[in-house]
């Protein structure tokens, strides 16, 4: 995000050494949740205990969105200590708002209403569910600290520290899990919340330690030609990211609501969940393509594009192997323990999700271009297109083909993401051709 960029030849080895730790750290997140669910499954009433943890975790997924965006903002905008201080000030406002929302949800009737009527928690589980969220709400703060310093680490090409931090987090969570299991203390969803919070605190400590070390020894007080100096400039970049993430919140509940109106409700929801979880597991590894753009595109655009072209084929190929070969049925049957009917329904949904695996790498690439240019307002438009097309597809398919079951959710989510990609592509192409931008860093 500087006015002047030094051109240089970037090697594939540099790109791989930068990207691989990012992909691994994103994939390892899934393992941390497996540890927690495996621990809670040892309880006397595992269904109740897991439910009392899963529902507050869903709410955490909503309240954590604003702090996760700090990683992209910091990576794109922070180049010196002046811009970091502005970024830290904005982050403190975000943390304060998250804590305030958490306290309201935990200690006022608002939280009871949200869990009872929005998430459908049974009244006898309300107190337990709230007690779990009273622990989980602090995860957002440490996640935000982690993401803030991740931005510094990523821009300074120290991406191995993201993998190191995640590995240390997983080891700590596993040891704590063993403690609860061996002492026979897995009695409620609070155990899962404690394991998650401890893991996030440890990962945040690693990120803060390396990030502050970079601030002290590598990052200058003022970088030449870097224009980001004030909180207002940070907010101008950050707010559209926040708005677009808020719009995206409607997609998940909309899909689940429509799947509840299909011919075979439980089969639809289960097959969509299984196919979606496997697809997200594959895509998680490729969720940092935008960071390649932010850090290398202005240095060597041609090499970056070639690297992304290679990456773009991998997720679709992996899902195709699961969906169209004997490996998929074997994996679902012997590893996941899925019955025959659910397996076939999940495989059909996964074949539809191939659309999303083809679209996602290029959408993440173009979102990187958007952030590189500082045109984050475009993401509000593109995410709106995603939400609108997803909802329209849901209504059209449920009205005409309710027997498609889980395929309805997979199709709607995939077509919605395709619409988002087309909007981003159209706007970027038009602004490039006209020599204009919706939101230039020069105007931050």
TIDRENVEX-835159 format. One line per 2 residues: number of its first residue (from 0); for each residue x negated, y, z of C-alpha. Coordinates in steps of 0.02 Angstrom, whole numbers, plus 50000, padded with zeros to 5 digits. Example, Ala and Ser with C-alpha at 12.3 -4.5 7.8 and 13.67 -1.06 7.14 Angstrom:
2
0	49385,49775,50390  49316,49947,50357
END
This chain:
444
0	50000,50000,50000  49857,50117,49964
2	49845,50242,49825  49687,50163,49759
4	49654,49977,49734  49488,49900,49690
6	49503,49773,49547  49410,49611,49572
8	49413,49433,49508  49504,49319,49629
10	49463,49133,49625  49586,48993,49650
12	49482,48936,49798  49516,49104,49882
14	49703,49090,49849  49712,48911,49911
16	49611,48947,50069  49726,49095,50103
18	49891,49009,50063  49866,48833,50130
20	49856,48881,50316  50013,48988,50294
22	50108,48844,50215  50050,48722,50348
24	50101,48838,50491  50275,48860,50416
26	50297,48672,50395  50235,48636,50572
28	50378,48741,50641  50492,48595,50598
30	50385,48478,50703  50406,48590,50855
32	50595,48572,50844  50579,48384,50822
34	50482,48378,50988  50621,48471,51078
36	50763,48367,51005  50670,48205,51041
38	50649,48261,51222  50832,48307,51245
40	50884,48142,51167  50814,48057,51325
42	50948,48137,51434  51090,48035,51511
44	51217,48125,51402  51111,48171,51250
46	51257,48232,51141  51312,48358,51272
48	51135,48412,51315  51082,48435,51134
50	51242,48532,51096  51212,48648,51245
52	51040,48687,51171  51084,48691,50986
54	51222,48822,50998  51117,48953,51092
56	50977,48914,50969  51094,48960,50827
58	51127,49127,50910  50941,49151,50935
60	50920,49126,50747  51029,49280,50720
62	50950,49392,50853  50773,49342,50804
64	50790,49399,50623  50740,49582,50655
66	50576,49533,50741  50525,49406,50608
68	50533,49547,50479  50393,49635,50574
70	50270,49513,50496  50310,49572,50318
72	50314,49755,50368  50148,49748,50460
74	50062,49649,50322  50122,49774,50191
76	50095,49938,50285  49958,49923,50417
78	49783,49958,50353  49709,50057,50497
80	49736,50093,50681  49842,50246,50646
82	49968,50147,50544  49963,50006,50673
84	50009,50126,50813  50158,50185,50710
86	50204,50002,50676  50187,49959,50861
88	50302,50104,50907  50436,50043,50787
90	50413,49866,50853  50442,49927,51031
92	50610,50001,50979  50657,49835,50898
94	50605,49738,51055  50707,49855,51165
96	50862,49831,51058  50840,49641,51059
98	50822,49639,51250  50976,49750,51268
100	51079,49637,51155  51016,49484,51249
102	51062,49557,51419  51236,49602,51356
104	51262,49426,51288  51194,49343,51445
106	51274,49445,51584  51435,49521,51517
108	51600,49448,51453  51539,49483,51276
110	51426,49330,51282  51568,49221,51346
112	51679,49280,51203  51543,49248,51072
114	51510,49070,51130  51693,49026,51160
116	51773,49098,51004  51633,49122,50877
118	51534,48963,50911  51681,48863,50979
120	51596,48807,51140  51708,48707,51258
122	51745,48803,51416  51669,48669,51530
124	51504,48689,51434  51505,48880,51438
126	51401,48903,51597  51269,48779,51539
128	51261,48858,51366  51240,49032,51438
130	51103,48971,51556  51008,48904,51405
132	51024,49068,51310  50962,49164,51463
134	50796,49077,51434  50798,49078,51244
136	50829,49266,51233  50648,49296,51284
138	50586,49189,51139  50630,49334,51023
140	50510,49452,51112  50361,49336,51102
142	50408,49289,50925  50404,49474,50882
144	50233,49498,50961  50171,49348,50863
146	50241,49415,50698  50173,49590,50727
148	49995,49527,50746  50019,49397,50611
150	50035,49543,50490  49862,49604,50537
152	49788,49429,50531  49862,49391,50360
154	49802,49553,50279  49627,49522,50346
156	49625,49348,50267  49615,49256,50435
158	49765,49145,50394  49684,48994,50477
160	49732,49075,50642  49917,49051,50602
162	49887,48864,50586  49777,48863,50742
164	49910,48954,50841  50045,48835,50782
166	49938,48682,50823  49903,48744,50999
168	50088,48781,51020  50138,48605,50966
170	50009,48523,51081  50073,48625,51229
172	50254,48586,51188  50216,48400,51172
174	50124,48395,51339  50265,48488,51424
176	50389,48370,51342  50294,48221,51413
178	50299,48300,51585  50489,48317,51582
180	50510,48140,51514  50391,48055,51636
182	50464,48148,51786  50641,48106,51727
184	50691,48290,51728  50781,48298,51559
186	50948,48347,51633  51008,48495,51529
188	50977,48601,51375  50873,48718,51483
190	50730,48593,51465  50728,48623,51277
192	50734,48811,51304  50587,48805,51425
194	50483,48700,51304  50522,48819,51161
196	50483,48975,51263  50317,48907,51328
198	50266,48858,51152  50309,49029,51083
200	50216,49118,51224  50060,49017,51186
202	50071,49049,50998  50096,49235,51034
204	49941,49238,51147  49835,49164,51007
206	49902,49291,50881  49880,49439,50998
208	49704,49385,51044  49646,49372,50863
210	49744,49525,50808  49673,49638,50943
212	49500,49572,50904  49524,49627,50723
214	49589,49797,50779  49437,49821,50889
216	49300,49760,50772  49361,49763,50591
218	49506,49883,50563  49454,50067,50546
220	49535,50212,50636  49586,50288,50468
222	49577,50197,50301  49536,50305,50148
224	49688,50348,50040  49809,50256,50155
226	49965,50363,50174  50062,50270,50309
228	50045,50367,50471  50216,50396,50552
230	50359,50297,50626  50477,50372,50497
232	50375,50296,50356  50380,50125,50440
234	50568,50137,50468  50596,50184,50286
236	50515,50020,50234  50585,49913,50376
238	50769,49964,50379  50815,49894,50206
240	50733,49729,50256  50841,49728,50412
242	51001,49771,50317  50970,49633,50189
244	50943,49505,50328  51106,49558,50412
246	51198,49532,50247  51121,49358,50233
248	51199,49310,50401  51371,49288,50321
250	51312,49151,50202  51289,49009,50328
252	51456,49031,50420  51548,49052,50253
254	51480,48887,50187  51520,48794,50348
256	51697,48866,50351  51733,48810,50172
258	51658,48637,50200  51787,48620,50338
260	51923,48625,50204  51852,48487,50092
262	51930,48317,50063  51811,48226,50180
264	51760,48356,50308  51634,48259,50412
266	51551,48184,50258  51541,48355,50175
268	51462,48441,50326  51342,48298,50362
270	51283,48273,50182  51258,48460,50160
272	51160,48469,50323  51046,48323,50280
274	51013,48380,50101  50989,48559,50159
276	50868,48513,50299  50758,48411,50181
278	50762,48550,50051  50717,48682,50180
280	50576,48571,50245  50501,48570,50069
282	50532,48755,50037  50460,48808,50205
284	50285,48769,50142  50310,48893,49999
286	50390,49032,50101  50232,49139,50104
288	50214,49167,49917  50258,49350,49947
290	50101,49364,50053  49994,49310,49905
292	50072,49454,49807  50048,49580,49947
294	49865,49537,49971  49801,49491,49798
296	49915,49556,49660  49835,49727,49642
298	49662,49650,49642  49694,49517,49509
300	49873,49506,49448  49837,49379,49311
302	49764,49249,49430  49905,49275,49554
304	50038,49244,49421  49950,49086,49362
306	49938,49023,49540  50123,49056,49572
308	50169,48967,49410  50079,48813,49475
310	50161,48825,49646  50334,48851,49572
312	50342,48675,49500  50296,48585,49662
314	50455,48603,49770  50570,48552,49627
316	50459,48402,49590  50459,48346,49772
318	50649,48358,49787  50668,48268,49619
320	50563,48124,49685  50677,48109,49837
322	50837,48131,49738  50802,48022,49586
324	50683,47885,49644  50693,47743,49770
326	50593,47846,49895  50744,47954,49939
328	50862,47811,49986  50721,47723,50079
330	50676,47879,50178  50856,47918,50225
332	50895,47738,50272  50738,47687,50367
334	50670,47853,50433  50829,47955,50460
336	50945,47810,50496  51081,47871,50376
338	51219,47750,50322  51251,47707,50140
340	51399,47824,50108  51314,47974,50186
342	51151,47934,50096  51233,47938,49924
344	51326,48099,49964  51165,48179,50027
346	51069,48127,49870  51202,48208,49760
348	51192,48369,49860  51002,48365,49850
350	51010,48355,49660  51111,48516,49661
352	50985,48595,49780  50853,48572,49645
354	50920,48735,49571  50868,48824,49731
356	50696,48743,49733  50664,48811,49558
358	50729,48985,49600  50652,49009,49773
360	50466,49024,49728  50502,49157,49598
362	50621,49251,49712  50488,49255,49848
364	50360,49312,49719  50471,49455,49660
366	50513,49504,49838  50325,49519,49862
368	50320,49640,49714  50462,49738,49793
370	50370,49753,49959  50207,49794,49871
372	50292,49940,49783  50386,49991,49941
374	50553,49969,49852  50635,49871,49993
376	50805,49953,49959  50818,49836,49810
378	50829,49690,49931  50992,49757,50002
380	51069,49751,49827  50999,49580,49786
382	51051,49503,49952  51225,49578,49929
384	51235,49493,49759  51183,49330,49840
386	51318,49342,49973  51455,49393,49851
388	51416,49258,49723  51399,49126,49860
390	51571,49167,49932  51653,49175,49759
392	51578,49007,49713  51641,48933,49876
394	51819,48990,49845  51819,48937,49662
396	51752,48763,49697  51859,48728,49850
398	52014,48781,49752  51975,48673,49601
400	51868,48530,49666  51886,48500,49854
402	51827,48321,49827  51652,48382,49787
404	51624,48390,49976  51443,48433,50019
406	51405,48477,49837  51511,48633,49860
408	51392,48704,49991  51236,48657,49892
410	51305,48733,49731  51362,48894,49815
412	51196,48921,49905  51095,48883,49747
414	51199,48992,49631  51196,49133,49758
416	51006,49129,49765  51000,49126,49574
418	51108,49283,49571  50988,49365,49694
420	50841,49323,49581  50928,49393,49426
422	50968,49557,49513  50789,49577,49573
424	50720,49535,49401  50837,49657,49314
426	50798,49802,49431  50610,49774,49429
428	50611,49761,49239  50712,49920,49222
430	50608,50021,49344  50447,49963,49260
432	50510,50009,49087  50571,50181,49141
434	50417,50218,49245  50530,50250,49394
436	50554,50168,49562  50700,50163,49684
438	50587,50183,49833  50405,50227,49809
440	50271,50220,49944  50219,50394,49893
442	50386,50453,49963  50374,50358,50127
END
